[in-house]
Amino acid sequence: MQKCCSRKCASHNKYKTSDARKLYKRLCGFNFALNSYPNEFDFDLINKYGWYKAKNHGDNPNGVSRDHCYSIDEGFKNLVDPYIISHPANCILIQQRKNASKHTKSNISIEDLIEKIKYWNEKYGEYENKIDYIGISNLGIKFNITI
């Protein structure tokens, strides 16, 4: 853990980390149409359960959501490039209840995900990196794991 020179400094670093985490999470969101890859996702789950909807947006707690195989939280802790986390190869469809029960755990190692991405990119062509790194680089974050 980083030591600070004062409470004010510690408070500033806390907010800086919080801001970085929020921005990182936004950058890691999936930004592709599932139907662009019809052979990669289990659409039968959607037909069976429908899409997840919160109580205040339709109330379907048994519905399906997109999940990150390698979690955003693990990506942030390990300074993984958001391109890797947001890649379609890191996406699965899962019932929201199962997704929520795994919390921030990953279902795959970073090494296995990178191999999966390489295979995906060979199969479908290079997935375009649409990440805007300006905000995160302004916070002084440099990624340890990239492709």
GUNUMAR-93646 format. One record per residue: y, x, z of N, C-alpha, C, O, CB in turn. Coordinates in steps of 0.02 Angstrom, whole numbers, plus 50000, padded with zeros to 5 digits. Each point is the difference from the previous one (the first is absolute). Glycine has a CB too. Example, Ala and Ser with C-alpha at 12.3 -4.5 7.8 and 13.67 -1.06 7.14 Angstrom:
# residues 2
+-------+-------+-------+-------+-------+-------+-------+-------+-------+-------+-------+-------+-------+-------+-------+
|   n.v |   n.u |   n.w |  ca.v |  ca.u |  ca.w |   c.v |   c.u |   c.w |   o.v |   o.u |   o.w |  cb.v |  cb.u |  cb.w |
+-------+-------+-------+-------+-------+-------+-------+-------+-------+-------+-------+-------+-------+-------+-------+
| 49716 | 50660 | 50390 | 50059 | 49955 | 50000 | 50060 | 50045 | 50000 | 49999 | 50052 | 50033 | 49942 | 49853 | 50029 |
| 50112 | 50077 | 49902 | 50059 | 50042 | 50003 | 50055 | 49961 | 50037 | 50055 | 50025 | 50008 | 49913 | 50034 | 49884 |
+-------+-------+-------+-------+-------+-------+-------+-------+-------+-------+-------+-------+-------+-------+-------+
END
This chain:
# residues 147
+-------+-------+-------+-------+-------+-------+-------+-------+-------+-------+-------+-------+-------+-------+-------+
|   n.v |   n.u |   n.w |  ca.v |  ca.u |  ca.w |   c.v |   c.u |   c.w |   o.v |   o.u |   o.w |  cb.v |  cb.u |  cb.w |
+-------+-------+-------+-------+-------+-------+-------+-------+-------+-------+-------+-------+-------+-------+-------+
| 49941 | 50042 | 50000 | 50059 | 49958 | 50000 | 50062 | 50044 | 50000 | 50002 | 50052 | 50034 | 49936 | 49857 | 50026 |
| 50112 | 50070 | 49903 | 50061 | 50039 | 49994 | 50042 | 49993 | 50063 | 50009 | 49945 | 50026 | 49989 | 50039 | 49850 |
| 50028 | 50073 | 50150 | 50044 | 49999 | 50058 | 50071 | 49997 | 49975 | 50017 | 50028 | 49947 | 49900 | 50037 | 50124 |
| 50125 | 49902 | 49967 | 50070 | 49992 | 49981 | 50044 | 50031 | 50054 | 49980 | 50010 | 50057 | 49994 | 49885 | 49878 |
| 50088 | 50119 | 50044 | 50048 | 50032 | 50045 | 50034 | 49952 | 50049 | 50027 | 50022 | 50050 | 49991 | 50061 | 49860 |
| 49980 | 49852 | 50075 | 50033 | 49951 | 50043 | 49970 | 49931 | 49988 | 49960 | 49990 | 49953 | 50147 | 50078 | 50046 |
| 49911 | 49884 | 50043 | 49978 | 49931 | 49990 | 50028 | 49971 | 49935 | 49967 | 49964 | 49964 | 50025 | 50021 | 50161 |
| 50070 | 50033 | 49861 | 50032 | 49976 | 49939 | 49962 | 50025 | 49938 | 49987 | 49962 | 49953 | 50125 | 50035 | 50106 |
| 49870 | 50066 | 49943 | 49961 | 50030 | 49945 | 49933 | 49966 | 49994 | 49978 | 49983 | 49944 | 50080 | 50127 | 50073 |
| 49908 | 49879 | 50040 | 49934 | 49967 | 49999 | 50006 | 49929 | 49972 | 49958 | 49979 | 49961 | 50006 | 50090 | 50138 |
| 50088 | 49896 | 49921 | 50011 | 49932 | 49976 | 50011 | 50001 | 49924 | 49973 | 49957 | 49965 | 50076 | 50010 | 50146 |
| 49990 | 50080 | 49865 | 50013 | 50005 | 49928 | 49935 | 50013 | 49962 | 49987 | 49968 | 49949 | 50129 | 50076 | 50074 |
| 49842 | 50002 | 50002 | 49937 | 50015 | 49967 | 49953 | 49941 | 50001 | 49962 | 49990 | 49952 | 50051 | 50129 | 50080 |
| 49988 | 49841 | 50021 | 49958 | 49940 | 50004 | 50018 | 49952 | 49944 | 49957 | 49974 | 49965 | 50032 | 50039 | 50160 |
| 50076 | 49976 | 49866 | 50022 | 49953 | 49947 | 49987 | 50030 | 49931 | 49983 | 49963 | 49954 | 50104 | 49991 | 50124 |
| 49921 | 50111 | 49916 | 49987 | 50032 | 49936 | 49926 | 49991 | 49981 | 49984 | 49985 | 49942 | 50107 | 50100 | 50080 |
| 49864 | 49923 | 50026 | 49929 | 49990 | 49987 | 49986 | 49927 | 49984 | 49961 | 49986 | 49955 | 50011 | 50110 | 50122 |
| 50058 | 49859 | 49960 | 49991 | 49929 | 49988 | 50024 | 49981 | 49930 | 49966 | 49963 | 49964 | 50047 | 50014 | 50159 |
| 50045 | 50048 | 49857 | 50026 | 49988 | 49933 | 49954 | 50028 | 49947 | 49987 | 49968 | 49949 | 50130 | 50034 | 50096 |
| 49858 | 50058 | 49967 | 49955 | 50033 | 49953 | 49935 | 49959 | 49992 | 49975 | 49991 | 49945 | 50073 | 50121 | 50085 |
| 49925 | 49864 | 50027 | 49938 | 49960 | 49998 | 50011 | 49936 | 49960 | 49957 | 49982 | 49959 | 50009 | 50065 | 50152 |
| 50090 | 49919 | 49900 | 50014 | 49938 | 49963 | 50007 | 50014 | 49925 | 49973 | 49964 | 49959 | 50085 | 49990 | 50142 |
| 49978 | 50099 | 49882 | 50009 | 50017 | 49930 | 49934 | 50020 | 49968 | 49984 | 49979 | 49945 | 50133 | 50057 | 50079 |
| 49844 | 50004 | 50012 | 49935 | 50021 | 49975 | 49955 | 49940 | 49986 | 49968 | 49996 | 49948 | 50043 | 50111 | 50117 |
| 49989 | 49846 | 49982 | 49958 | 49940 | 49992 | 50021 | 49962 | 49937 | 49958 | 49976 | 49962 | 50027 | 50016 | 50163 |
| 50080 | 50002 | 49864 | 50024 | 49965 | 49939 | 49979 | 50037 | 49937 | 49980 | 49968 | 49951 | 50118 | 49988 | 50114 |
| 49905 | 50110 | 49936 | 49981 | 50040 | 49941 | 49926 | 49996 | 49985 | 49978 | 50009 | 49943 | 50116 | 50067 | 50082 |
| 49866 | 49910 | 50027 | 49927 | 49998 | 49992 | 49972 | 49932 | 49980 | 49940 | 49992 | 49993 | 50056 | 50098 | 50092 |
| 50048 | 49862 | 49907 | 49976 | 49934 | 49979 | 49970 | 50002 | 49930 | 50021 | 50039 | 49958 | 50067 | 49908 | 50115 |
| 49864 | 50010 | 49915 | 49969 | 49996 | 49934 | 50049 | 49968 | 49951 | 50030 | 49948 | 50015 | 49855 | 50044 | 50036 |
| 50122 | 50038 | 49892 | 50049 | 49978 | 49950 | 49966 | 49993 | 49932 | 50025 | 50025 | 49949 | 50068 | 50031 | 50115 |
| 49851 | 49909 | 49935 | 49964 | 49990 | 49937 | 49968 | 49931 | 50001 | 49988 | 49971 | 50053 | 49990 | 50154 | 49936 |
| 50007 | 49850 | 49953 | 49967 | 49935 | 49993 | 49925 | 50010 | 50004 | 49971 | 50041 | 49964 | 50124 | 49914 | 49965 |
| 49873 | 50008 | 50115 | 49927 | 50005 | 50007 | 49965 | 49986 | 49934 | 49950 | 50033 | 49984 | 50060 | 49934 | 50136 |
| 50015 | 49985 | 49842 | 49966 | 49981 | 49938 | 50006 | 50054 | 49946 | 49970 | 49994 | 49947 | 50051 | 49887 | 50081 |
| 50017 | 50171 | 49985 | 50002 | 50058 | 49954 | 49934 | 50039 | 50003 | 49984 | 50038 | 49955 | 50142 | 49969 | 50058 |
| 49837 | 49983 | 50042 | 49937 | 50035 | 50011 | 49947 | 49950 | 50021 | 49976 | 50002 | 50057 | 50085 | 50104 | 49977 |
| 49919 | 49848 | 49922 | 49956 | 49945 | 50019 | 49931 | 50021 | 50024 | 49967 | 49963 | 50036 | 50095 | 49969 | 49883 |
| 49915 | 50128 | 50061 | 49933 | 50022 | 50020 | 50000 | 50038 | 50066 | 49947 | 50020 | 50024 | 50024 | 49985 | 49857 |
| 50087 | 50004 | 50149 | 50004 | 50041 | 50060 | 50005 | 49960 | 50065 | 49989 | 50027 | 50054 | 50065 | 50058 | 49876 |
| 49962 | 49851 | 50065 | 50013 | 49960 | 50060 | 49956 | 49938 | 50001 | 49983 | 49972 | 49948 | 50135 | 50070 | 50054 |
| 49864 | 49937 | 50059 | 49955 | 49943 | 50010 | 50041 | 49935 | 50001 | 50019 | 49976 | 50053 | 49900 | 50098 | 50012 |
| 50093 | 49899 | 49876 | 50039 | 49938 | 49993 | 49962 | 49940 | 50028 | 50031 | 49948 | 50014 | 50026 | 50100 | 49885 |
| 49877 | 49957 | 50109 | 49962 | 49946 | 50030 | 50023 | 49986 | 50072 | 49998 | 49943 | 50023 | 49904 | 50087 | 49904 |
| 50119 | 50022 | 50108 | 50027 | 49990 | 50067 | 50062 | 49955 | 49999 | 50008 | 49957 | 50044 | 49948 | 50156 | 49989 |
| 50086 | 49897 | 49918 | 50061 | 49958 | 49994 | 49980 | 49929 | 49983 | 50028 | 49953 | 50028 | 50040 | 50147 | 49935 |
| 49885 | 49892 | 49992 | 49977 | 49933 | 49982 | 49969 | 49963 | 50059 | 50008 | 49940 | 50008 | 49972 | 50100 | 49876 |
| 49985 | 49998 | 50159 | 49967 | 49970 | 50057 | 50048 | 49985 | 50058 | 49996 | 49946 | 50029 | 49901 | 50115 | 49938 |
| 50148 | 49986 | 50048 | 50042 | 49993 | 50060 | 50074 | 49988 | 49985 | 50038 | 49980 | 50045 | 49881 | 50093 | 50012 |
| 50102 | 49939 | 49882 | 50072 | 49996 | 49984 | 50037 | 50060 | 50028 | 49971 | 50043 | 50033 | 50022 | 49831 | 49967 |
| 50071 | 50129 | 49986 | 50042 | 50054 | 50026 | 50020 | 49985 | 50071 | 50010 | 49943 | 50019 | 50032 | 50082 | 49866 |
| 49964 | 50028 | 50155 | 50023 | 49993 | 50068 | 50072 | 49973 | 50000 | 50042 | 50021 | 49960 | 49883 | 50074 | 50077 |
| 50088 | 49859 | 50008 | 50067 | 49974 | 50010 | 50011 | 49992 | 50075 | 49959 | 49970 | 50035 | 50041 | 49969 | 49852 |
| 50055 | 50088 | 50137 | 50017 | 49994 | 50071 | 50014 | 49927 | 50016 | 50011 | 49959 | 49955 | 50037 | 50158 | 50047 |
| 49952 | 49866 | 50063 | 50012 | 49931 | 50021 | 50064 | 49971 | 49971 | 50002 | 49942 | 49979 | 49936 | 50082 | 50125 |
| 50113 | 50017 | 49895 | 50065 | 49975 | 49977 | 50008 | 50003 | 49924 | 50053 | 49985 | 49974 | 49995 | 50052 | 50134 |
| 49899 | 49983 | 49857 | 50002 | 50003 | 49926 | 49939 | 49967 | 49967 | 49981 | 50020 | 49945 | 50084 | 50085 | 50066 |
| 49905 | 49847 | 50021 | 49945 | 49965 | 49969 | 49937 | 49997 | 50042 | 49956 | 49959 | 49987 | 50091 | 50075 | 49907 |
| 49947 | 50010 | 50156 | 49945 | 49999 | 50048 | 49930 | 50004 | 49970 | 49964 | 49951 | 49998 | 50111 | 49982 | 50073 |
| 49908 | 50126 | 49905 | 49931 | 50014 | 49978 | 49978 | 50066 | 50033 | 49999 | 50052 | 49967 | 50018 | 49886 | 49921 |
| 49966 | 50059 | 50176 | 49981 | 50062 | 50036 | 49934 | 50031 | 49976 | 49987 | 50058 | 50013 | 50074 | 49896 | 50085 |
| 49898 | 50007 | 49867 | 49936 | 50027 | 49974 | 50007 | 50029 | 49930 | 49951 | 50024 | 49971 | 49990 | 49892 | 50098 |
| 50120 | 50083 | 49905 | 50011 | 50022 | 49932 | 49993 | 50076 | 49991 | 49989 | 50037 | 50048 | 50086 | 49867 | 49940 |
| 49930 | 50116 | 49950 | 49990 | 50069 | 49979 | 50067 | 50035 | 49994 | 50050 | 49971 | 49980 | 49844 | 49997 | 49959 |
| 50106 | 50096 | 50077 | 50059 | 50042 | 49990 | 49979 | 50067 | 49971 | 49941 | 50017 | 50000 | 50119 | 49926 | 50096 |
| 49989 | 50093 | 49879 | 49987 | 50068 | 49976 | 50000 | 50046 | 50061 | 50040 | 49992 | 50046 | 50014 | 49985 | 49841 |
| 49901 | 50071 | 50112 | 49996 | 50047 | 50055 | 50000 | 50071 | 49973 | 49974 | 50014 | 49946 | 49963 | 49903 | 50123 |
| 50092 | 50128 | 49969 | 49999 | 50072 | 49984 | 49937 | 50030 | 50030 | 49991 | 49997 | 50061 | 50137 | 50009 | 49935 |
| 49829 | 50022 | 49963 | 49939 | 50033 | 50025 | 50019 | 50057 | 50046 | 49974 | 50007 | 50056 | 49963 | 49961 | 49839 |
| 50108 | 50074 | 50082 | 50029 | 50052 | 50042 | 50066 | 49972 | 50025 | 50044 | 49986 | 49960 | 49900 | 50112 | 49976 |
| 50063 | 49893 | 50129 | 50055 | 49961 | 50028 | 50069 | 50033 | 49992 | 50006 | 50061 | 49996 | 49912 | 49893 | 50084 |
| 50132 | 50004 | 49919 | 50069 | 50023 | 49997 | 50015 | 50041 | 50063 | 50033 | 50052 | 49996 | 50001 | 49847 | 49935 |
| 49942 | 50079 | 50126 | 50012 | 50036 | 50063 | 49971 | 50070 | 49997 | 50034 | 50048 | 50019 | 49965 | 49843 | 50043 |
| 49939 | 50116 | 49915 | 49970 | 50066 | 49993 | 50039 | 50043 | 49949 | 50009 | 50060 | 50009 | 49878 | 49891 | 50021 |
| 50134 | 50016 | 49916 | 50040 | 50035 | 49950 | 50064 | 50028 | 50029 | 50019 | 50057 | 49985 | 49933 | 49870 | 49928 |
| 50082 | 50034 | 50128 | 50062 | 50022 | 50031 | 49987 | 50058 | 50048 | 50036 | 50050 | 49999 | 50011 | 49834 | 49991 |
| 49901 | 50109 | 50052 | 49984 | 50053 | 50048 | 49982 | 50065 | 49966 | 50018 | 50054 | 50024 | 49942 | 49859 | 50055 |
| 50006 | 50083 | 49864 | 49976 | 50059 | 49965 | 50045 | 50022 | 49942 | 49982 | 50045 | 49962 | 49904 | 49921 | 50070 |
| 50171 | 50002 | 49962 | 50049 | 50016 | 49948 | 49968 | 49998 | 49930 | 50005 | 50048 | 49961 | 50058 | 50022 | 50122 |
| 49906 | 49874 | 49902 | 49968 | 49990 | 49935 | 50052 | 49968 | 49953 | 50035 | 49953 | 50018 | 49850 | 50033 | 50035 |
| 50120 | 50040 | 49888 | 50046 | 49974 | 49949 | 49988 | 49924 | 49992 | 49943 | 49979 | 49991 | 50059 | 50134 | 49949 |
| 50052 | 49847 | 50062 | 49992 | 49927 | 49992 | 49967 | 49980 | 49934 | 49970 | 49947 | 49996 | 50130 | 50040 | 50075 |
| 49905 | 50054 | 49878 | 49966 | 49986 | 49937 | 49925 | 49992 | 50012 | 49968 | 49955 | 49971 | 50120 | 50110 | 49966 |
| 49884 | 49978 | 50105 | 49928 | 49997 | 50014 | 49983 | 49935 | 50037 | 49950 | 49967 | 49985 | 50046 | 50159 | 50020 |
| 50045 | 49857 | 50044 | 49987 | 49940 | 50041 | 50009 | 49936 | 49960 | 49964 | 49952 | 50011 | 50072 | 50112 | 50091 |
| 50011 | 49936 | 49852 | 50015 | 49939 | 49961 | 49958 | 49995 | 49936 | 50007 | 49951 | 49963 | 50108 | 50052 | 50084 |
| 49844 | 50045 | 49940 | 49960 | 50001 | 49939 | 49949 | 49943 | 50000 | 49972 | 49984 | 50053 | 50042 | 50141 | 49939 |
| 49973 | 49844 | 49950 | 49950 | 49946 | 49997 | 49931 | 50019 | 50025 | 49962 | 49958 | 50024 | 50101 | 49998 | 49881 |
| 49919 | 50108 | 50090 | 49935 | 50023 | 50024 | 49995 | 49996 | 50076 | 49945 | 50004 | 50027 | 50047 | 50071 | 49874 |
| 50064 | 49916 | 50133 | 50000 | 49994 | 50073 | 50002 | 49927 | 50022 | 50008 | 49986 | 50060 | 50051 | 50124 | 49947 |
| 49933 | 49845 | 49947 | 50006 | 49928 | 50015 | 49932 | 49966 | 49998 | 49959 | 50011 | 49955 | 50157 | 49990 | 49997 |
| 49873 | 49956 | 50098 | 49943 | 49954 | 49999 | 50024 | 49931 | 50021 | 50051 | 49993 | 50033 | 49867 | 50101 | 49993 |
| 50045 | 49856 | 49953 | 50013 | 49932 | 50022 | 49955 | 49987 | 50060 | 49940 | 50015 | 49998 | 50094 | 49946 | 49885 |
| 49995 | 50009 | 50169 | 49963 | 49989 | 50062 | 50031 | 49939 | 50035 | 50059 | 49987 | 49993 | 49912 | 50137 | 50018 |
| 49988 | 49840 | 50025 | 50027 | 49944 | 50039 | 50049 | 50028 | 50051 | 49987 | 50052 | 50032 | 49907 | 49879 | 49952 |
| 50162 | 50036 | 50024 | 50053 | 50024 | 50043 | 49977 | 50012 | 50072 | 50022 | 50047 | 50032 | 50058 | 49892 | 49896 |
| 49875 | 50019 | 50097 | 49975 | 50008 | 50068 | 49964 | 50068 | 50008 | 50008 | 50033 | 50051 | 49980 | 49842 | 49960 |
| 49973 | 50143 | 49939 | 49966 | 50066 | 50002 | 50051 | 50056 | 49994 | 49994 | 50051 | 50033 | 49902 | 49899 | 49916 |
| 50153 | 50040 | 50009 | 50053 | 50049 | 49990 | 50037 | 50011 | 50067 | 50011 | 50057 | 50020 | 50002 | 49909 | 49858 |
| 50005 | 49980 | 50155 | 50037 | 50005 | 50063 | 49957 | 50032 | 50055 | 50026 | 50036 | 50042 | 50040 | 49863 | 49925 |
| 49868 | 50089 | 50032 | 49957 | 50026 | 50053 | 49991 | 50075 | 49995 | 49983 | 50032 | 50050 | 49959 | 49858 | 49952 |
| 50068 | 50139 | 49940 | 49992 | 50072 | 49993 | 50064 | 50038 | 50020 | 50000 | 50061 | 50004 | 49916 | 49919 | 49905 |
| 50138 | 49982 | 50102 | 50064 | 50028 | 50021 | 50024 | 50054 | 49951 | 50011 | 49985 | 49942 | 49960 | 49990 | 50179 |
| 50036 | 50086 | 49903 | 50027 | 50053 | 49957 | 49946 | 50050 | 49980 | 50015 | 50055 | 49977 | 50096 | 49932 | 50079 |
| 49826 | 49994 | 49953 | 49946 | 50045 | 49982 | 49990 | 50003 | 49925 | 50013 | 49952 | 49964 | 49932 | 50023 | 50146 |
| 50031 | 50082 | 49867 | 49984 | 50009 | 49929 | 49926 | 49990 | 49988 | 49959 | 50014 | 50044 | 50138 | 50065 | 49944 |
| 49886 | 49896 | 49952 | 49930 | 49991 | 49982 | 49974 | 50058 | 49958 | 49941 | 50001 | 49980 | 50076 | 49876 | 50023 |
| 50026 | 50172 | 49983 | 49984 | 50053 | 49954 | 50037 | 50064 | 50022 | 50053 | 49995 | 50031 | 49929 | 49922 | 49873 |
| 49989 | 50140 | 50081 | 50035 | 50063 | 50016 | 50051 | 50014 | 49945 | 49995 | 49973 | 49945 | 49904 | 50072 | 50116 |
| 50149 | 49996 | 49953 | 50051 | 50017 | 49950 | 49968 | 50038 | 49942 | 50020 | 49992 | 49942 | 50069 | 50012 | 50147 |
| 49861 | 50037 | 49925 | 49966 | 50036 | 49947 | 49964 | 49953 | 49953 | 50003 | 50007 | 49939 | 49982 | 50090 | 50138 |
| 49981 | 49853 | 49952 | 49965 | 49951 | 49958 | 50049 | 49958 | 49960 | 49987 | 49983 | 49942 | 49920 | 50013 | 50142 |
| 50150 | 49987 | 49946 | 50050 | 49961 | 49963 | 50028 | 50040 | 49942 | 50009 | 49973 | 49945 | 50020 | 49966 | 50160 |
| 49985 | 50124 | 49904 | 50026 | 50041 | 49946 | 49950 | 50004 | 49942 | 50019 | 49997 | 49942 | 50048 | 50071 | 50141 |
| 49869 | 49939 | 49934 | 49948 | 49999 | 49947 | 49998 | 49933 | 49965 | 49994 | 49997 | 49939 | 49939 | 50086 | 50126 |
| 50073 | 49863 | 49973 | 50001 | 49932 | 49972 | 50060 | 49991 | 49952 | 49993 | 49969 | 49948 | 49949 | 49987 | 50156 |
| 50115 | 50071 | 49915 | 50060 | 49996 | 49958 | 49990 | 50039 | 49936 | 50018 | 49976 | 49946 | 50053 | 50011 | 50156 |
| 49900 | 50072 | 49903 | 49988 | 50041 | 49940 | 49954 | 49963 | 49952 | 50012 | 49999 | 49939 | 50003 | 50106 | 50128 |
| 49932 | 49864 | 49959 | 49954 | 49961 | 49959 | 50036 | 49941 | 49968 | 49993 | 49986 | 49941 | 49910 | 50049 | 50133 |
| 50137 | 49929 | 49967 | 50038 | 49942 | 49976 | 50046 | 50021 | 49942 | 50003 | 49967 | 49948 | 49992 | 49981 | 50168 |
| 50041 | 50107 | 49894 | 50047 | 50022 | 49949 | 49965 | 50023 | 49936 | 50027 | 49992 | 49946 | 50050 | 50043 | 50146 |
| 49863 | 49992 | 49915 | 49961 | 50017 | 49940 | 49978 | 49937 | 49964 | 50001 | 49997 | 49938 | 49959 | 50109 | 50117 |
| 50021 | 49844 | 49982 | 49974 | 49938 | 49972 | 50056 | 49958 | 49968 | 49990 | 49973 | 49945 | 49920 | 50028 | 50142 |
| 50148 | 49994 | 49946 | 50053 | 49955 | 49978 | 50062 | 50035 | 49973 | 50046 | 49968 | 49976 | 49912 | 49951 | 50106 |
| 50043 | 50147 | 49922 | 50061 | 50037 | 49984 | 50040 | 50010 | 50064 | 49990 | 49965 | 50050 | 50012 | 49987 | 49833 |
| 50041 | 50096 | 50115 | 50040 | 50018 | 50059 | 50040 | 49940 | 50024 | 50039 | 49971 | 49962 | 49968 | 50148 | 49998 |
| 49984 | 49863 | 50103 | 50039 | 49945 | 50030 | 50071 | 50026 | 50010 | 50010 | 50052 | 50032 | 49887 | 49898 | 50025 |
| 50150 | 50013 | 49916 | 50070 | 50023 | 50002 | 50027 | 50002 | 50072 | 49992 | 49954 | 50039 | 50025 | 49997 | 49846 |
| 50014 | 50104 | 50130 | 50031 | 50009 | 50066 | 50070 | 49969 | 49997 | 50045 | 50028 | 49967 | 49888 | 50078 | 50057 |
| 50077 | 49838 | 50010 | 50064 | 49965 | 50000 | 50037 | 50009 | 50067 | 50047 | 49962 | 50014 | 49906 | 49954 | 49905 |
| 50027 | 50132 | 50121 | 50028 | 50010 | 50066 | 50070 | 50031 | 49993 | 50010 | 50048 | 49963 | 49874 | 49965 | 50088 |
| 50164 | 49959 | 49986 | 50067 | 50029 | 50005 | 50002 | 50041 | 50065 | 50004 | 49972 | 50054 | 50051 | 49931 | 49880 |
| 49942 | 50162 | 50059 | 49994 | 50045 | 50058 | 50067 | 50017 | 50032 | 50002 | 50034 | 50051 | 49897 | 50012 | 49895 |
| 50156 | 49932 | 50026 | 50066 | 50021 | 50024 | 50010 | 49983 | 50074 | 50019 | 50044 | 50039 | 50026 | 49940 | 49845 |
| 49944 | 49954 | 50135 | 50011 | 49980 | 50070 | 49958 | 50040 | 50049 | 50025 | 50021 | 50052 | 50003 | 49867 | 49907 |
| 49909 | 50122 | 50025 | 49955 | 50035 | 50046 | 50017 | 50074 | 50002 | 49994 | 50032 | 50052 | 49915 | 49883 | 49926 |
| 50111 | 50114 | 49965 | 50019 | 50071 | 50001 | 50065 | 50010 | 50038 | 50010 | 50053 | 50030 | 49932 | 49963 | 49860 |
| 50102 | 49934 | 50110 | 50062 | 50004 | 50039 | 49985 | 50002 | 50075 | 50041 | 50024 | 50039 | 50019 | 49914 | 49870 |
| 49883 | 50036 | 50111 | 49980 | 50003 | 50071 | 49965 | 50066 | 50016 | 49980 | 50011 | 50057 | 50009 | 49865 | 49943 |
| 50004 | 50167 | 49951 | 49971 | 50066 | 50011 | 49924 | 50002 | 50000 | 49970 | 50047 | 50025 | 50130 | 49977 | 50039 |
| 49868 | 49924 | 49909 | 49927 | 49998 | 49999 | 49973 | 50034 | 49938 | 50021 | 49985 | 49944 | 49982 | 49907 | 50123 |
| 49950 | 50152 | 49943 | 49965 | 50034 | 49945 | 49926 | 49984 | 50008 | 49973 | 50002 | 50056 | 50114 | 50092 | 49936 |
| 49879 | 49890 | 49953 | 49931 | 49980 | 50003 | 49953 | 50059 | 49995 | 50009 | 50044 | 49959 | 50023 | 49847 | 49992 |
| 49917 | 50109 | 50093 | 49949 | 50052 | 50002 | 49944 | 49986 | 49949 | 49970 | 50047 | 49974 | 50056 | 49972 | 50146 |
| 49961 | 49917 | 49867 | 49944 | 49981 | 49956 | 50028 | 49964 | 49940 | 50027 | 49945 | 50005 | 49894 | 50047 | 50093 |
| 50071 | 50040 | 49844 | 50022 | 49971 | 49936 | 49946 | 50009 | 49949 | 49950 | 50035 | 50012 | 50171 | 49989 | 50015 |
| 49889 | 49945 | 49915 | 49952 | 50010 | 49945 | 50036 | 50040 | 49947 | 49970 | 50015 | 49948 | 49967 | 49876 | 50076 |
+-------+-------+-------+-------+-------+-------+-------+-------+-------+-------+-------+-------+-------+-------+-------+
END
